[in-house]
Amino acid sequence: MSLTTNVSQPDFPDLVLDTNVNQIPVIDVFRGIANMEYVEAKNPHATAAYLQVFDTLSVTMGTTTPVMEVRLAGLTTVHIKCSVGFSKGVSYGATSTAGGAIIPAGVITLKIMGAV
């Protein structure tokens, strides 16, 4: 994980950058009520990967149901304008299959913008 946020603020970070997203979930990006407004995810590898975003601070990849899951085709970057609400907290991870727990072919780069 190579995570950068402005979590010193009392609300959801305006910007979360992570250049090393894999199947080890990043837990507790934010605790509590928040709204995710934008996601940018880059898959620099030829094999597809799946970004999973969770509304919990306790994630078991392959078991915990994500509130948002995005398929990242190989060698692509996706840009998603959204409004996904969280009530417990924000966590995420990436896998090689939908809803799975297996490591993707390589790491994903992720940018999340949010608000409370």
C-alpha positions as a Markdown table, in Angstrom:
| # | Residue | x | y | z |
|---|---|---|---|---|
| 1 | Met | 0.0 | 0.0 | 0.0 |
| 2 | Ser | 1.1 | 3.5 | -0.8 |
| 3 | Leu | -1.7 | 5.5 | 0.5 |
| 4 | Thr | -1.9 | 9.3 | 0.7 |
| 5 | Thr | -4.9 | 11.2 | 2.1 |
| 6 | Asn | -5.7 | 14.4 | 3.9 |
| 7 | Val | -7.2 | 12.5 | 6.8 |
| 8 | Ser | -6.1 | 15.1 | 9.3 |
| 9 | Gln | -9.4 | 16.7 | 8.5 |
| 10 | Pro | -12.4 | 15.6 | 10.7 |
| 11 | Asp | -14.4 | 14.6 | 7.7 |
| 12 | Phe | -14.0 | 12.2 | 4.8 |
| 13 | Pro | -10.7 | 13.0 | 3.0 |
| 14 | Asp | -11.3 | 15.2 | -0.1 |
| 15 | Leu | -8.8 | 13.1 | -1.9 |
| 16 | Val | -7.4 | 9.5 | -1.4 |
| 17 | Leu | -4.5 | 8.4 | -3.6 |
| 18 | Asp | -3.2 | 4.8 | -3.5 |
| 19 | Thr | -0.6 | 3.5 | -6.0 |
| 20 | Asn | -0.5 | 0.0 | -4.7 |
| 21 | Val | -4.0 | -1.5 | -4.4 |
| 22 | Asn | -4.2 | -5.3 | -4.2 |
| 23 | Gln | -6.2 | -8.0 | -2.5 |
| 24 | Ile | -5.1 | -6.9 | 1.0 |
| 25 | Pro | -8.0 | -4.6 | 1.9 |
| 26 | Val | -7.2 | -1.0 | 2.9 |
| 27 | Ile | -9.3 | -0.7 | 6.0 |
| 28 | Asp | -10.5 | 2.4 | 7.7 |
| 29 | Val | -9.8 | 5.0 | 5.0 |
| 30 | Phe | -12.5 | 6.9 | 6.9 |
| 31 | Arg | -14.8 | 6.1 | 9.8 |
| 32 | Gly | -18.4 | 7.1 | 9.8 |
| 33 | Ile | -20.8 | 8.7 | 7.4 |
| 34 | Ala | -19.4 | 9.9 | 4.0 |
| 35 | Asn | -20.2 | 10.2 | 0.3 |
| 36 | Met | -17.9 | 9.1 | -2.5 |
| 37 | Glu | -18.2 | 11.4 | -5.5 |
| 38 | Tyr | -15.5 | 10.3 | -7.9 |
| 39 | Val | -13.4 | 7.2 | -8.5 |
| 40 | Glu | -10.4 | 6.9 | -10.9 |
| 41 | Ala | -8.8 | 3.5 | -11.1 |
| 42 | Lys | -6.0 | 2.5 | -13.4 |
| 43 | Asn | -5.1 | -1.1 | -14.3 |
| 44 | Pro | -1.7 | -1.1 | -16.1 |
| 45 | His | -1.7 | -4.9 | -16.6 |
| 46 | Ala | -3.1 | -6.9 | -19.5 |
| 47 | Thr | -5.4 | -9.0 | -17.2 |
| 48 | Ala | -8.6 | -7.7 | -15.9 |
| 49 | Ala | -9.0 | -6.8 | -12.2 |
| 50 | Tyr | -11.9 | -5.8 | -9.9 |
| 51 | Leu | -11.9 | -2.9 | -7.5 |
| 52 | Gln | -14.2 | -3.5 | -4.5 |
| 53 | Val | -15.3 | -0.7 | -2.2 |
| 54 | Phe | -16.9 | -1.5 | 1.2 |
| 55 | Asp | -19.0 | 0.3 | 3.8 |
| 56 | Thr | -17.3 | -1.3 | 6.8 |
| 57 | Leu | -14.1 | -1.2 | 8.8 |
| 58 | Ser | -14.0 | -5.0 | 8.9 |
| 59 | Val | -13.4 | -6.6 | 5.5 |
| 60 | Thr | -12.7 | -10.2 | 4.5 |
| 61 | Met | -12.1 | -10.2 | 0.8 |
| 62 | Gly | -14.3 | -12.8 | -1.0 |
| 63 | Thr | -16.8 | -12.8 | 1.9 |
| 64 | Thr | -17.7 | -9.2 | 2.7 |
| 65 | Thr | -20.2 | -7.7 | 0.1 |
| 66 | Pro | -18.9 | -4.5 | -1.5 |
| 67 | Val | -21.2 | -1.5 | -1.9 |
| 68 | Met | -19.4 | -0.9 | -5.3 |
| 69 | Glu | -17.5 | -3.1 | -7.5 |
| 70 | Val | -15.8 | -2.1 | -10.8 |
| 71 | Arg | -14.3 | -4.3 | -13.5 |
| 72 | Leu | -11.1 | -2.9 | -14.7 |
| 73 | Ala | -10.3 | -4.3 | -18.1 |
| 74 | Gly | -6.6 | -4.8 | -18.9 |
| 75 | Leu | -4.6 | -1.7 | -19.7 |
| 76 | Thr | -7.4 | 0.7 | -18.9 |
| 77 | Thr | -8.3 | 3.6 | -16.7 |
| 78 | Val | -11.8 | 4.2 | -15.6 |
| 79 | His | -13.3 | 7.5 | -14.5 |
| 80 | Ile | -16.6 | 7.2 | -12.5 |
| 81 | Lys | -18.6 | 10.1 | -11.3 |
| 82 | Cys | -20.9 | 8.7 | -8.6 |
| 83 | Ser | -22.7 | 9.3 | -5.4 |
| 84 | Val | -22.1 | 6.3 | -3.1 |
| 85 | Gly | -23.0 | 6.7 | 0.5 |
| 86 | Phe | -21.3 | 5.2 | 3.5 |
| 87 | Ser | -22.6 | 4.9 | 7.0 |
| 88 | Lys | -19.9 | 2.8 | 8.8 |
| 89 | Gly | -16.7 | 3.7 | 7.0 |
| 90 | Val | -14.7 | 3.4 | 3.8 |
| 91 | Ser | -12.5 | 0.4 | 2.9 |
| 92 | Tyr | -11.3 | -1.0 | -0.5 |
| 93 | Gly | -9.3 | -3.7 | -2.2 |
| 94 | Ala | -8.6 | -5.2 | -5.7 |
| 95 | Thr | -8.9 | -8.8 | -6.8 |
| 96 | Ser | -8.7 | -10.9 | -10.0 |
| 97 | Thr | -12.4 | -12.0 | -9.9 |
| 98 | Ala | -15.7 | -10.3 | -9.1 |
| 99 | Gly | -16.4 | -10.7 | -5.4 |
| 100 | Gly | -13.2 | -12.7 | -5.1 |
| 101 | Ala | -10.2 | -12.8 | -2.8 |
| 102 | Ile | -7.4 | -13.7 | -5.2 |
| 103 | Ile | -4.6 | -11.2 | -5.9 |
| 104 | Pro | -4.9 | -9.4 | -9.3 |
| 105 | Ala | -2.2 | -9.8 | -11.9 |
| 106 | Gly | -0.6 | -6.5 | -10.6 |
| 107 | Val | -1.4 | -3.5 | -8.5 |
| 108 | Ile | -4.1 | -1.0 | -9.3 |
| 109 | Thr | -3.7 | 2.8 | -8.9 |
| 110 | Leu | -6.7 | 4.4 | -7.2 |
| 111 | Lys | -7.9 | 8.0 | -6.7 |
| 112 | Ile | -11.1 | 8.6 | -4.7 |
| 113 | Met | -12.7 | 12.0 | -4.1 |
| 114 | Gly | -15.3 | 12.3 | -1.4 |
| 115 | Ala | -17.4 | 14.6 | 0.8 |
| 116 | Val | -19.5 | 14.5 | 3.9 |
